[in-house]
Amino acid sequence: MQYVSGVIPALTACLNYFTAPGDGIVMLEPIYNSFFGAIEKTGRKVVASQ
């Protein structure tokens, strides 16, 4: 268990733990725009699905 200060830091922690840089992350749209930035900043690729 890990304390985080918000949704984006929690998403970043999960991305770092469960995926590797270069992996594709499927996001259902529409979604909170900051999720895309968090994914890209960790070196993952956004794969959009409508």
Steps between C-alpha positions, in 0.01 A plus 500: 500500500624848417372844595450736206386858492252468213369312199783589260779393740306175559471443124872566458587254778281232340651560157851466639415184694288308249642610161832569330609804297381464142187303594166606356230607747139479381289797606126521443399845377382749604718512812672752725774664286768480768500120470655529153785715630569261787522208260732678259726636778567144620610395150188303413287541186131597505277268299160669468180295485160656452 
